Amino acid sequence: MSEETLTVRSLERAPIRTRESGNTHSAWRMEIDSAGGSGTITLVDATPPFYRGEGLFLGWAQEQLAETYQRLLAPDDEPPFEVMQLG
């Protein structure tokens, strides 16, 4: 899947429970749209941290999820928008 086809719809904090642990963990949930469908990649703040894929990303390996999440999280190469201060 090429990078151009993925668009981040939202990035938000969410509580997550796992089968392996009775604890609630914090996580970052990234909702992503593409021409092929939509899905989420969730970064769970556990020790060690791990990723979960849903929808389009269900069944992806940890390495694929991590690489895609980090690539989409990276800032654009464009310079930040600045308002000119006149006067």
C-alpha positions as CSV (number, residue, x, y, z in Angstrom):
1,M,0.0,0.0,0.0
2,S,1.5,3.3,-1.0
3,E,1.8,6.2,1.4
4,E,-0.2,8.5,-0.8
5,T,-3.4,6.4,-0.4
6,L,-3.4,6.8,3.4
7,T,-5.0,9.8,5.2
8,V,-5.1,10.2,8.9
9,R,-8.7,11.1,10.0
10,S,-7.9,11.5,13.7
11,L,-5.4,10.8,16.5
12,E,-6.8,10.5,20.0
13,R,-6.0,9.1,23.4
14,A,-8.1,6.1,24.4
15,P,-8.2,3.6,27.3
16,I,-7.5,0.0,26.3
17,R,-7.9,-3.3,28.0
18,T,-6.0,-6.4,26.8
19,R,-6.7,-10.1,27.3
20,E,-3.2,-10.6,28.7
21,S,-3.6,-8.0,31.4
22,G,-6.4,-7.1,33.8
23,N,-5.2,-3.5,33.7
24,T,-6.4,-0.6,31.6
25,H,-3.6,0.9,29.5
26,S,-3.5,4.3,27.8
27,A,-3.1,4.2,24.0
28,W,-3.0,6.4,21.0
29,R,-5.6,5.5,18.4
30,M,-5.0,6.6,14.8
31,E,-8.0,6.4,12.5
32,I,-7.0,6.1,8.9
33,D,-8.9,6.3,5.6
34,S,-7.7,5.0,2.2
35,A,-9.2,4.2,-1.2
36,G,-9.1,0.5,-0.1
37,G,-11.1,1.1,3.1
38,S,-10.6,2.4,6.6
39,G,-9.1,1.1,9.8
40,T,-7.2,2.0,12.9
41,I,-3.7,1.5,14.3
42,T,-3.5,1.7,18.1
43,L,-0.2,2.2,19.9
44,V,-0.7,0.7,23.4
45,D,1.4,2.3,26.2
46,A,2.4,-1.0,27.9
47,T,5.8,-2.5,28.7
48,P,6.9,-3.1,26.1
49,P,4.7,-0.9,23.9
50,F,2.8,-2.7,21.0
51,Y,0.5,-2.0,18.1
52,R,-3.0,-3.2,17.3
53,G,-4.5,-3.1,13.8
54,E,-8.2,-3.0,13.1
55,G,-10.2,-2.9,9.9
56,L,-7.8,-2.4,6.9
57,F,-4.8,-3.1,9.2
58,L,-6.2,-6.3,10.8
59,G,-3.6,-9.1,10.6
60,W,-0.6,-6.9,9.9
61,A,2.7,-7.7,11.6
62,Q,4.0,-5.5,14.5
63,E,6.8,-4.2,12.2
64,Q,4.3,-3.1,9.5
65,L,2.0,-1.4,11.9
66,A,4.9,0.4,13.6
67,E,6.4,1.6,10.3
68,T,3.0,2.8,9.0
69,Y,2.1,4.5,12.3
70,Q,5.4,6.3,12.6
71,R,5.4,7.4,8.9
72,L,1.9,8.9,9.2
73,L,2.8,10.5,12.5
74,A,5.8,12.3,11.0
75,P,5.4,16.0,10.4
76,D,5.1,17.3,6.8
77,D,8.1,18.6,5.0
78,E,6.3,21.9,4.5
79,P,7.3,24.9,6.6
80,P,4.8,25.8,9.3
81,F,2.2,28.4,8.5
82,E,3.2,31.8,9.9
83,V,1.1,34.9,10.1
84,M,3.0,38.0,9.1
85,Q,2.9,40.7,11.8
86,L,2.5,44.0,10.2
87,G,2.7,47.4,11.8
